[in-house]
């Protein structure tokens, strides 16, 4: 039996020094994950219909997908799927997320780091959080991060983050459907303990800079952004 793994999401506000890191090796899975996130954002009711098909594959708290004879253990069973369906039915369509290059680099940095160590969570082996990783890549700290463990294909990654089984407050889903977020970067890697992982870093801007407030008008300049306090 395979155990589904989930990570809590955070809004990060960290600082750090610029360091070098490897460029992402291949982007096919990362691009697919972003495309599936955007499909759910733009078509929440259609995605709800997709989740309804999962209900027939549950036996108690075990999900037996086609081609997965060992099953995937869940914490809440079909009730978490039903709750996600209800959320999606009430969710208004949102604009798609554009790819943020710096966000993708920072996400990939974390995926490679944890993939090699087999660790989990939002802190890298050197203690850096999501915002610090983006800043090291030349951006800023105003980012959110969701992480999937144990899923090796885009459909499973995004489904895990949206259903958010066992995660209080459904934090991953909240980030994916946050209206203020307009950019995302995805980094995926093999994981020593759980086989696979994908990191999704999201922000209102392509580089994690704070978004210019609408009321600022033409009097606000790029060099003096107004920083909103993270909650």
Helices and strands as residue ranges (DSSP letters): E 2-3, E 5-6, E 10-12, H 28-42, H 44-52, G 53-57, E 58-59, E 62-63, E 72-73, H 78-90, E 98-99, H 101-117, H 130-136, E 143-149, H 154-163, G 168-170, H 171-176, E 183-191, E 195-203, G 214-219
